[in-house]
């Protein structure tokens, strides 16, 4: 992963964290897995949107 490039207290930002049907993009699946392991914040405009969104992981290891 990107952890060797991020200092303690840094952040890792992902885009397209909201599932979007019919897409080959699987960032949302990775996001749902990795966000369980870190403090995080999601920036999603509308609860019912079917794409986009930004996820921020706070790297404190």
N, C-alpha and C positions, 0 to 999 in steps of 0.2 A: 504494500500500500504506500501511501505518501508519508507515513510517519517519520521516516528518516529525514525528511525535508522540513518538518514542522517542529519548532521549539516548544517546550512546555509552556502552556498558556496561550499558544497560537490557535488559529482557527483553520478549518478546511471547509470550503464552500462548494456545494453541489447545486446544479440547476436541473430543472425538469424532474423534481421529486414527486410530483403528482402523477398517478397512473394515467396514461392516455391510451385508450383502447385502439387496437389495430396498429400500434407502433412497434417497431423492432427495438426501440430504445428501452432498456431495462434499468435505468437509473433508479426508478421508484422502488424496484425490488431490492436493489443493493442498499438504498437509503433506509428502507424499513428494517433491514438486518443490522446495519451498522449503527443506527441511531440508538439502539438498545444498549450499546456499550459506552456511550459518551453523553455528557451534558450536551444538549442541542436546542436549536430554535428553528422553527419553520416559518417561512413567510409565504403565505398562500392568501390570495386576494379574496376568493369566495369559496365557501365550504363545498359547493357543488361543482366547481370547475373540473374539467377533465384533461387538463394538461398544465404545464409550466410549474411554477413554485420553486422556491429556493430553500435549501436546508443548510444550516451552519452547525458544524461540530466544534465543540470547544475541547481542544486537545490538552489534557492535564496529566498525562502519564509521564 
